[in-house]
Amino acid sequence: MILKAGPEALTDLAEFLNPFTSLLQRSQSRHALERYTTGLLADLPRKTASDLGRAIAGTNGQRLQEFLTRTQWDPSALDRLRVSHMVAHAGVGLGVQIIDDTGIAKKGTHSVGVARQYSGTLGRVDNCQVLVTSHYVDRSFDWPITARLYLPEPWTQDAERLEAAKVPRGTTFKTKGEIALDLIDAGIAAGVPTWAVVADAGYGDQPVLLNGLEERGLPYLVGVASSTRFRLAQDVESDPGPQPPPPYQGQGRPRRPRSLEDRVPSDEASDLLEAFPSDAWSSISWREGSKGRLAKSFLRVRVYRVGLRGKHLPSSGWLIGQRPLPGHGGEPKFFFVWGLDSFSLQELVTLAHCRWVIQRFYQDAKGELGLDDYEGRFWTGLHRHVALVMLAHCYLAWRRSHSRDESQGIESSWVSEPDEGMSPTPVTGFPPEAPREYSGLAAGCTRVVILTSH
């Protein structure tokens, strides 16, 4: 349930916002922060600055618009401070960063980053902005970390357009995978206890992201397209190596030894898994749905990644196939997992399906908090609006997690140290704790060993 604000301040919102007022120099700006956040929580059909100014007492559209575009404050600093407080007060540690993006439909050509581009949210190519976001989830909590607008390459090549949209000088084109890596790094730098990254197939085909995660020693699970090519690990590891070529006969070019790419062919993910018999697949359920337990058939096999033009990559992991149970409809899906070798198939399946929390965030942020209602054209205004929507969402997550009965107020103080004995009731049903012995990355990229019992 989404809490709805009225025209007056929520009784505990001031307590929640108090740590963030240090980022604002003027009392008018601190007041605008509270009024804007209250407006995002209000039961209004639209949440532009003008709409909020008309509906919320003690402010107006011009003041709120100036707060977005002219007041001196850094949305990245707000994100970092918010994340540090959420880690302290709404997290149990050993969480996952989820990467995804969402489309915001737009008309015209002047809004920053707008272009005809594919949006998974819209399910088609359309005129829109695309926002790449990172989201935290552990076994009890989930909340947004940060976000950045994807700028299509033609935008970054048009200096006049960049200046008109007030894009920061020096901004260059970055793929969604590169942006995702920046967001993950920002989360870890802010203290997010990250032991793995999860993303859908839109990011599973981004080598810069996967290579970057492996360089950081950060385990990941990503969706991949059925056409993604792999080599079976058993074929690669049993390869005898290059054999001497036949003796040169004196005519033509001397023959070279055959490379591993020639000796061990790669195959598409769908073909690799279809070669296995039906009894190799296992029926696995991962959580309770609205119509009972969610379950599919799964199979995993050890593989090596394949680079451009079939190049062998020294990166091995699990290829997981998912298909409907016999007699059920649905499309097959595929996942690649790196760095989680000690996890069971059940645990990996549960991890793969934790992405639903970021989809729920998009639904709540757009349907309830006005994420897609920003009508300005500028880079700074958009990112400030997104940062404030994430702030409002974290207020709800904090309130929901620490107060089972809203009428009784907040049970734990936001500004004080969290109670060491606090054991919040899980609200996300997040999956696996790190099983057995697991070596992974925690906050600050410190490598740790986690031991849990079964």
DOFIDO-454276 format. One record per residue (C-alpha): residue in three letters; x, y, z; chain; residue number from 1. Coordinates in Angstrom, 3 decimals. Last residue first. Example, Ala and Ser with C-alpha at 12.3 -4.5 7.8 and 13.67 -1.06 7.14 Angstrom:
2
    r         u         v         w  c    k
  Ser    13.670    -1.060     7.140  A    2
  Ala    12.300    -4.500     7.800  A    1
//
This chain:
454
    r         u         v         w  c    k
  His    22.344   -25.076     6.252  A  454
  Ser    24.920   -22.897     7.972  A  453
  Thr    26.364   -19.642     6.754  A  452
  Leu    29.959   -18.552     6.333  A  451
  Ile    30.832   -15.366     4.494  A  450
  Val    34.383   -14.670     3.360  A  449
  Val    35.188   -11.048     2.636  A  448
  Arg    36.788    -9.003    -0.104  A  447
  Thr    36.536    -5.297     0.579  A  446
  Cys    35.039    -3.544    -2.445  A  445
  Gly    33.953    -0.605    -0.252  A  444
  Ala    30.843    -2.436     0.824  A  443
  Ala    31.073    -6.193     0.358  A  442
  Leu    32.674    -8.255    -2.356  A  441
  Gly    32.575   -12.035    -2.542  A  440
  Ser    34.059   -15.270    -1.246  A  439
  Tyr    31.343   -17.747    -0.355  A  438
  Glu    31.487   -20.686     2.001  A  437
  Arg    28.207   -22.516     2.542  A  436
  Pro    25.425   -20.491     1.008  A  435
  Ala    25.208   -16.709     0.746  A  434
  Glu    21.649   -15.933     1.796  A  433
  Pro    19.282   -16.744    -0.930  A  432
  Pro    16.118   -15.098    -1.768  A  431
  Phe    14.495   -11.845    -0.915  A  430
  Gly    10.999   -12.191     0.505  A  429
  Thr    10.516    -8.478    -0.032  A  428
  Val     8.844    -7.459     3.212  A  427
  Pro    10.956    -9.329     5.745  A  426
  Thr     9.914    -8.422     9.303  A  425
  Pro    12.610    -6.245    10.775  A  424
  Ser    15.020    -7.722    13.319  A  423
  Met    16.234    -4.884    15.472  A  422
  Gly    18.659    -6.047    18.152  A  421
  Glu    21.372    -3.637    17.131  A  420
  Asp    18.904    -0.773    17.338  A  419
  Pro    19.740     1.691    14.598  A  418
  Glu    21.776     4.781    15.539  A  417
  Ser    19.655     7.892    15.744  A  416
  Val    18.464    10.046    12.842  A  415
  Trp    15.817     7.715    11.499  A  414
  Ser    14.429     6.809    14.899  A  413
  Ser    12.635     3.495    15.211  A  412
  Glu     8.943     2.747    15.776  A  411
  Ile     7.527     5.330    13.429  A  410
  Gly     3.938     6.344    14.030  A  409
  Gln     1.146     4.280    15.577  A  408
  Ser    -1.304     4.909    12.738  A  407
  Glu     1.200     3.501    10.268  A  406
  Asp     0.966     0.012    11.775  A  405
  Arg     3.814    -2.260    10.653  A  404
  Ser     6.249     0.546    11.254  A  403
  His     9.918     0.001    10.493  A  402
  Ser     9.704    -1.555     7.050  A  401
  Arg     6.797     0.464     5.734  A  400
  Arg     8.211     3.742     6.985  A  399
  Trp    11.678     3.070     5.585  A  398
  Ala    10.274     1.878     2.250  A  397
  Leu     7.905     4.863     2.100  A  396
  Tyr    10.707     7.320     2.860  A  395
  Cys    12.868     5.479     0.337  A  394
  His    10.217     6.097    -2.322  A  393
  Ala    10.160     9.810    -1.502  A  392
  Leu    13.959     9.992    -1.801  A  391
  Met    13.839     8.066    -5.088  A  390
  Val    11.291    10.579    -6.400  A  389
  Leu    13.562    13.379    -5.170  A  388
  Ala    16.583    11.947    -7.023  A  387
  Val    14.479    11.561   -10.194  A  386
  His    13.374    15.211    -9.985  A  385
  Arg    16.967    16.307    -9.443  A  384
  His    18.104    14.231   -12.426  A  383
  Leu    15.448    15.784   -14.658  A  382
  Gly    16.150    19.340   -13.508  A  381
  Thr    19.899    18.954   -14.024  A  380
  Trp    19.622    17.599   -17.564  A  379
  Phe    17.145    20.253   -18.738  A  378
  Arg    13.958    20.020   -20.767  A  377
  Gly    11.370    20.297   -18.038  A  376
  Glu     8.147    18.268   -18.055  A  375
  Tyr     8.784    15.882   -15.148  A  374
  Asp     5.755    13.601   -14.869  A  373
  Asp     7.517    10.260   -15.526  A  372
  Leu     8.626     9.679   -11.933  A  371
  Gly     5.344    11.020   -10.561  A  370
  Leu     5.251     9.276    -7.192  A  369
  Glu     2.242     6.944    -7.420  A  368
  Gly     2.012     5.365   -10.866  A  367
  Lys     5.506     6.186   -12.060  A  366
  Ala     7.494     5.481    -8.898  A  365
  Asp     5.171     2.661    -7.833  A  364
  Gln     5.360     0.805   -11.154  A  363
  Tyr     9.075     1.493   -11.553  A  362
  Phe     9.698     0.230    -8.008  A  361
  Arg     7.614    -2.894    -8.675  A  360
  Gln     9.791    -3.603   -11.710  A  359
  Ile    12.822    -3.132    -9.483  A  358
  Val    11.417    -5.652    -6.994  A  357
  Trp    10.643    -8.211    -9.719  A  356
  Arg    14.371    -8.560   -10.413  A  355
  Cys    14.632   -11.128    -7.607  A  354
  His    13.946   -13.811   -10.200  A  353
  Ala    17.539   -14.628   -11.079  A  352
  Leu    18.400   -14.925    -7.384  A  351
  Thr    15.682   -17.507    -6.812  A  350
  Val    16.913   -19.487    -9.791  A  349
  Leu    20.495   -19.239    -8.535  A  348
  Glu    19.498   -20.543    -5.116  A  347
  Gln    17.605   -23.496    -6.574  A  346
  Leu    20.516   -24.293    -8.909  A  345
  Ser    22.817   -24.466    -5.876  A  344
  Phe    25.345   -21.725    -5.242  A  343
  Ser    29.017   -22.662    -4.847  A  342
  Asp    29.957   -21.503    -8.348  A  341
  Leu    28.679   -17.974    -7.863  A  340
  Gly    31.435   -16.055    -9.688  A  339
  Trp    29.730   -15.776   -13.070  A  338
  Val    26.152   -16.674   -13.991  A  337
  Phe    24.618   -16.577   -17.476  A  336
  Phe    20.856   -16.701   -17.895  A  335
  Phe    18.438   -17.999   -20.527  A  334
  Lys    14.703   -17.752   -21.015  A  333
  Pro    12.136   -19.986   -22.709  A  332
  Glu     8.756   -18.491   -23.626  A  331
  Gly     5.476   -19.323   -21.943  A  330
  Gly     2.641   -21.828   -21.904  A  329
  His     2.076   -24.730   -19.545  A  328
  Gly     1.414   -28.400   -20.332  A  327
  Pro     4.922   -29.492   -19.388  A  326
  Leu     6.543   -26.837   -17.166  A  325
  Pro     7.620   -23.722   -18.984  A  324
  Arg    11.285   -23.186   -19.881  A  323
  Gln    14.344   -21.813   -18.121  A  322
  Gly    17.935   -22.447   -19.192  A  321
  Ile    20.945   -21.640   -17.062  A  320
  Leu    24.482   -21.192   -18.425  A  319
  Trp    26.847   -21.404   -15.473  A  318
  Gly    30.288   -19.849   -15.425  A  317
  Ser    33.525   -19.500   -17.331  A  316
  Ser    35.488   -16.477   -18.471  A  315
  Pro    38.764   -17.183   -20.264  A  314
  Leu    37.239   -15.813   -23.500  A  313
  His    37.455   -17.684   -26.786  A  312
  Lys    37.014   -15.453   -29.835  A  311
  Gly    34.004   -16.361   -31.982  A  310
  Arg    34.043   -13.238   -34.121  A  309
  Leu    33.608   -11.057   -31.049  A  308
  Gly    33.787   -12.839   -27.724  A  307
  Val    32.511   -16.210   -26.466  A  306
  Arg    31.823   -16.955   -22.820  A  305
  Tyr    32.788   -20.333   -21.416  A  304
  Val    30.233   -22.883   -20.254  A  303
  Arg    29.193   -25.045   -17.293  A  302
  Val    25.637   -26.394   -17.576  A  301
  Arg    22.354   -25.510   -15.902  A  300
  Leu    18.828   -26.802   -16.416  A  299
  Phe    15.494   -25.396   -15.277  A  298
  Ser    11.786   -26.175   -15.549  A  297
  Lys     9.374   -23.549   -14.229  A  296
  Ala     7.586   -22.662   -10.970  A  295
  Leu     5.817   -19.736    -9.339  A  294
  Arg     3.942   -20.942    -6.255  A  293
  Gly     0.274   -20.015    -6.068  A  292
  Lys    -2.045   -17.783    -8.064  A  291
  Ser    -0.924   -14.373    -6.749  A  290
  Gly     2.650   -15.632    -6.671  A  289
  Glu     4.652   -17.359    -3.944  A  288
  Arg     8.364   -17.655    -4.600  A  287
  Trp    11.101   -19.660    -6.331  A  286
  Ser     9.699   -22.911    -7.683  A  285
  Ile    11.920   -25.475    -9.401  A  284
  Ser    11.137   -28.369   -11.778  A  283
  Ser    14.400   -29.894   -12.916  A  282
  Trp    15.692   -30.561   -16.453  A  281
  Ala    18.089   -33.446   -17.151  A  280
  Asp    15.090   -35.769   -17.548  A  279
  Ser    14.157   -33.978   -20.763  A  278
  Pro    17.409   -34.944   -22.489  A  277
  Phe    20.126   -32.339   -23.170  A  276
  Ala    20.751   -31.136   -26.734  A  275
  Glu    18.153   -28.399   -26.272  A  274
  Leu    20.530   -26.756   -23.818  A  273
  Leu    23.342   -26.094   -26.262  A  272
  Asp    20.973   -25.170   -29.095  A  271
  Ser    19.213   -22.478   -27.043  A  270
  Ala    22.490   -20.977   -25.825  A  269
  Glu    23.854   -20.700   -29.353  A  268
  Asp    26.854   -22.855   -30.112  A  267
  Ser    30.629   -22.431   -30.141  A  266
  Pro    32.988   -24.726   -32.005  A  265
  Val    35.991   -26.233   -30.238  A  264
  Arg    38.897   -26.930   -32.617  A  263
  Asp    38.555   -23.809   -34.736  A  262
  Glu    38.207   -21.384   -31.816  A  261
  Leu    40.937   -23.333   -30.022  A  260
  Ser    43.235   -22.441   -32.904  A  259
  Arg    44.315   -24.857   -35.650  A  258
  Pro    48.069   -25.029   -36.207  A  257
  Arg    49.039   -23.008   -39.263  A  256
  Arg    49.382   -24.436   -42.782  A  255
  Pro    52.381   -23.336   -44.800  A  254
  Arg    51.302   -21.114   -47.679  A  253
  Gly    51.183   -22.553   -51.146  A  252
  Gln    53.403   -25.373   -52.436  A  251
  Gly    56.457   -26.898   -50.794  A  250
  Gln    54.704   -29.860   -49.220  A  249
  Tyr    54.889   -28.532   -45.649  A  248
  Pro    54.460   -31.348   -43.138  A  247
  Pro    50.953   -31.477   -41.634  A  246
  Pro    50.300   -28.992   -38.841  A  245
  Pro    51.418   -29.710   -35.287  A  244
  Gln    48.470   -30.089   -32.909  A  243
  Pro    47.152   -27.212   -30.845  A  242
  Gly    45.647   -28.140   -27.482  A  241
  Pro    44.261   -31.429   -26.238  A  240
  Asp    40.781   -29.901   -25.648  A  239
  Ser    39.315   -31.515   -22.539  A  238
  Glu    38.880   -28.173   -20.779  A  237
  Val    37.208   -26.519   -23.760  A  236
  Asp    34.841   -29.429   -24.429  A  235
  Gln    33.928   -29.807   -20.740  A  234
  Ala    33.345   -26.059   -20.459  A  233
  Leu    30.769   -26.093   -23.236  A  232
  Arg    31.387   -23.135   -25.521  A  231
  Phe    28.981   -20.216   -25.585  A  230
  Arg    27.038   -18.138   -28.130  A  229
  Thr    24.168   -15.785   -27.368  A  228
  Ser    21.272   -16.591   -29.743  A  227
  Ser    18.821   -17.384   -26.926  A  226
  Ala    19.445   -13.896   -25.564  A  225
  Val    21.101   -13.538   -22.177  A  224
  Gly    19.804   -12.684   -18.694  A  223
  Val    22.436   -11.720   -16.194  A  222
  Leu    23.760   -13.136   -12.917  A  221
  Tyr    26.822   -11.453   -11.446  A  220
  Pro    29.766   -11.910    -9.102  A  219
  Leu    32.023    -8.892    -8.417  A  218
  Gly    35.738    -9.580    -8.753  A  217
  Arg    36.208    -6.011    -9.959  A  216
  Glu    37.734    -7.213   -13.242  A  215
  Glu    34.818    -9.652   -13.529  A  214
  Leu    32.324    -6.811   -13.116  A  213
  Gly    34.098    -4.750   -15.762  A  212
  Asn    34.177    -7.640   -18.215  A  211
  Leu    30.443    -8.156   -17.768  A  210
  Leu    29.653    -4.455   -18.148  A  209
  Val    31.952    -3.827   -21.123  A  208
  Pro    30.676    -7.038   -22.733  A  207
  Gln    27.074    -5.714   -22.826  A  206
  Asp    24.866    -8.572   -24.100  A  205
  Gly    23.706    -9.536   -20.602  A  204
  Tyr    22.613    -5.941   -20.100  A  203
  Gly    19.406    -6.032   -22.159  A  202
  Ala    19.117    -9.677   -21.143  A  201
  Asp    18.159    -8.703   -17.593  A  200
  Ala    20.386    -7.685   -14.714  A  199
  Val    21.597    -9.009   -11.347  A  198
  Val    24.746    -7.904    -9.528  A  197
  Ala    26.349    -9.742    -6.606  A  196
  Trp    27.867    -9.288    -3.138  A  195
  Thr    27.015    -5.634    -2.690  A  194
  Pro    26.893    -3.985     0.719  A  193
  Val    25.951    -0.446    -0.477  A  192
  Gly    28.461     1.880     1.190  A  191
  Ala    28.302     4.997    -0.999  A  190
  Ala    31.367     3.821    -2.949  A  189
  Ile    29.572     0.524    -3.608  A  188
  Gly    26.572     2.374    -5.007  A  187
  Ala    28.701     4.681    -7.145  A  186
  Asp    30.602     1.696    -8.560  A  185
  Ile    27.323     0.013    -9.484  A  184
  Leu    26.055     3.218   -11.092  A  183
  Asp    29.250     3.629   -13.138  A  182
  Leu    29.025     0.006   -14.299  A  181
  Ala    25.405     0.570   -15.370  A  180
  Ile    26.438     3.659   -17.332  A  179
  Glu    29.056     1.612   -19.184  A  178
  Gly    26.491    -1.103   -19.931  A  177
  Lys    23.965     1.495   -21.104  A  176
  Thr    26.562     2.687   -23.575  A  175
  Lys    28.318     5.954   -22.883  A  174
  Phe    28.552     8.986   -25.128  A  173
  Thr    30.473    11.908   -23.731  A  172
  Thr    29.690    14.553   -21.111  A  171
  Gly    32.594    17.030   -21.025  A  170
  Arg    30.404    20.005   -20.239  A  169
  Pro    27.343    19.127   -18.174  A  168
  Val    24.113    18.843   -20.221  A  167
  Lys    22.312    22.176   -20.106  A  166
  Ala    19.592    21.062   -22.564  A  165
  Ala    20.447    23.983   -24.896  A  164
  Glu    24.165    23.286   -24.461  A  163
  Leu    23.775    19.643   -25.431  A  162
  Arg    21.679    20.583   -28.465  A  161
  Glu    24.278    23.053   -29.687  A  160
  Ala    27.099    20.559   -29.167  A  159
  Asp    25.404    17.840   -31.240  A  158
  Gln    27.617    14.730   -31.168  A  157
  Thr    26.499    13.681   -27.676  A  156
  Trp    22.855    13.760   -28.797  A  155
  Pro    23.549    11.607   -31.851  A  154
  Glu    25.035     8.972   -29.469  A  153
  Pro    21.848     8.475   -27.424  A  152
  Leu    22.110     9.951   -23.915  A  151
  Tyr    21.055     7.459   -21.231  A  150
  Leu    19.814     9.322   -18.160  A  149
  Arg    21.360     8.326   -14.853  A  148
  Ala    19.983     6.676   -11.750  A  147
  Thr    20.729     5.977    -8.093  A  146
  Ile    20.217     3.490    -5.265  A  145
  Pro    16.536     2.526    -5.251  A  144
  Trp    15.144     0.539    -2.294  A  143
  Asp    14.689    -3.057    -1.126  A  142
  Phe    14.550    -4.599     2.313  A  141
  Ser    14.306    -7.905     4.184  A  140
  Arg    16.340   -10.590     2.360  A  139
  Asp    18.427    -7.994     0.534  A  138
  Val    17.599    -5.707    -2.367  A  137
  Tyr    19.272    -2.607    -3.769  A  136
  His    18.310    -0.908    -7.034  A  135
  Ser    20.342     0.620    -9.863  A  134
  Thr    18.807     2.755   -12.589  A  133
  Val    19.243     3.538   -16.285  A  132
  Leu    16.707     6.127   -17.511  A  131
  Val    15.618     6.065   -21.129  A  130
  Gln    13.900     9.111   -22.659  A  129
  Cys    11.203     8.591   -25.244  A  128
  Asn     9.981     8.787   -28.827  A  127
  Asp     9.145     5.206   -29.663  A  126
  Val    10.679     1.845   -30.521  A  125
  Arg     8.569    -0.811   -28.832  A  124
  Gly     7.701    -2.584   -25.576  A  123
  Leu     6.954     0.678   -23.763  A  122
  Thr     8.900    -0.420   -20.693  A  121
  Gly    11.452    -2.250   -22.823  A  120
  Ser    12.128     1.033   -24.564  A  119
  Tyr    13.726     1.076   -27.993  A  118
  Gln    14.729     4.456   -29.343  A  117
  Arg    13.239     7.434   -31.126  A  116
  Ala    14.961    10.183   -29.237  A  115
  Val    14.734    12.232   -26.034  A  114
  Gly    18.002    12.663   -24.147  A  113
  Val    17.171    16.116   -22.766  A  112
  Ser    13.707    17.310   -23.742  A  111
  His    13.907    19.251   -27.039  A  110
  Thr    12.718    16.758   -29.661  A  109
  Gly     8.948    16.663   -29.368  A  108
  Lys     6.715    14.304   -27.427  A  107
  Lys     7.949    12.126   -24.586  A  106
  Ala     7.447     8.590   -23.266  A  105
  Ile     9.631     7.736   -20.276  A  104
  Gly    11.414     4.412   -20.704  A  103
  Thr    12.844     2.379   -17.836  A  102
  Asp    16.236     0.821   -17.307  A  101
  Asp    17.572    -2.099   -15.300  A  100
  Ile    20.380    -2.998   -12.930  A   99
  Ile    19.820    -4.893    -9.676  A   98
  Gln    22.396    -4.548    -6.904  A   97
  Val    22.302    -7.460    -4.480  A   96
  Gly    22.477    -7.493    -0.718  A   95
  Leu    24.766    -8.925     1.929  A   94
  Gly    23.600    -6.488     4.597  A   93
  Val    20.472    -6.253     6.764  A   92
  Gly    19.267    -2.979     5.309  A   91
  Ala    16.891    -0.179     6.175  A   90
  His    18.509     1.969     8.887  A   89
  Ala    22.263     2.059     8.257  A   88
  Val    22.201     1.139     4.556  A   87
  Met    19.239     3.481     4.084  A   86
  His    21.155     6.329     5.725  A   85
  Ser    24.214     5.835     3.519  A   84
  Val    21.964     5.557     0.452  A   83
  Arg    20.209     8.831     1.222  A   82
  Leu    23.544    10.609     1.680  A   81
  Arg    24.878     9.279    -1.610  A   80
  Asp    21.664    10.052    -3.498  A   79
  Leu    21.526    13.603    -2.145  A   78
  Ala    25.169    14.105    -3.140  A   77
  Ser    24.313    12.875    -6.640  A   76
  Pro    21.373    15.303    -6.777  A   75
  Asp    23.769    18.225    -6.151  A   74
  Trp    22.358    21.465    -4.785  A   73
  Gln    22.452    25.128    -5.782  A   72
  Thr    18.903    26.317    -6.500  A   71
  Arg    18.216    27.146   -10.160  A   70
  Thr    16.587    24.161   -11.899  A   69
  Leu    14.666    21.929    -9.515  A   68
  Phe    14.235    24.365    -6.618  A   67
  Glu    13.401    27.054    -9.179  A   66
  Gln    10.566    24.862   -10.432  A   65
  Leu     9.318    24.393    -6.862  A   64
  Arg     9.327    28.123    -6.205  A   63
  Gln     7.578    28.848    -9.514  A   62
  Gly     4.931    26.190    -8.956  A   61
  Asn     3.819    27.540    -5.606  A   60
  Thr     4.449    26.958    -1.911  A   59
  Gly     2.762    26.971     1.497  A   58
  Ala    -0.069    24.567     0.739  A   57
  Ile     0.352    21.832    -1.876  A   56
  Ala    -2.125    21.587    -4.753  A   55
  Arg    -1.258    24.474    -7.066  A   54
  Gly     2.500    24.191    -6.549  A   53
  Leu     2.385    20.426    -7.029  A   52
  Asp     0.648    20.785   -10.388  A   51
  Ser     3.117    23.448   -11.529  A   50
  Ala     6.144    21.378   -10.444  A   49
  Thr     4.735    18.439   -12.394  A   48
  Lys     3.065    15.737   -10.364  A   47
  Arg    -0.071    14.678   -12.195  A   46
  Pro    -3.120    12.740   -10.929  A   45
  Leu    -2.588    13.906    -7.335  A   44
  Asp    -2.847    11.864    -4.144  A   43
  Ala     0.147    13.407    -2.391  A   42
  Leu     3.474    11.624    -1.900  A   41
  Leu     5.211    13.581    -4.672  A   40
  Gly     3.710    16.746    -3.199  A   39
  Thr     5.124    15.997     0.244  A   38
  Thr     8.544    15.556    -1.360  A   37
  Tyr     8.204    18.902    -3.127  A   36
  Arg     7.032    20.656     0.046  A   35
  Glu     9.826    19.192     2.211  A   34
  Leu    12.554    20.054    -0.289  A   33
  Ala    10.992    23.493    -0.897  A   32
  His    11.230    24.246     2.836  A   31
  Arg    14.925    23.310     2.804  A   30
  Ser    15.395    25.566    -0.216  A   29
  Gln    13.669    28.486     1.504  A   28
  Ser    15.869    27.931     4.575  A   27
  Arg    18.950    28.453     2.388  A   26
  Gln    22.157    26.409     2.266  A   25
  Leu    20.829    23.038     1.188  A   24
  Leu    22.857    19.814     1.560  A   23
  Ser    22.519    19.929     5.358  A   22
  Thr    18.748    19.640     4.863  A   21
  Phe    19.274    15.995     3.934  A   20
  Pro    19.627    14.666     7.497  A   19
  Asn    16.258    16.251     8.458  A   18
  Leu    14.238    14.650     5.669  A   17
  Phe    13.101    11.581     7.639  A   16
  Glu    12.290    13.598    10.747  A   15
  Ala    10.379    16.130     8.641  A   14
  Leu     8.455    13.268     7.018  A   13
  Asp     7.258    11.946    10.396  A   12
  Thr     4.106    14.014    10.808  A   11
  Leu     3.358    14.293     7.107  A   10
  Ala     3.278    17.964     6.164  A    9
  Glu    -0.045    19.471     5.183  A    8
  Pro    -1.696    19.217     1.744  A    7
  Gly    -2.424    15.512     2.221  A    6
  Ala     0.026    12.686     1.797  A    5
  Lys    -0.881     9.234     0.551  A    4
  Leu     0.839     6.077     1.825  A    3
  Ile     1.275     3.473    -0.900  A    2
  Met     0.000     0.000     0.000  A    1
//
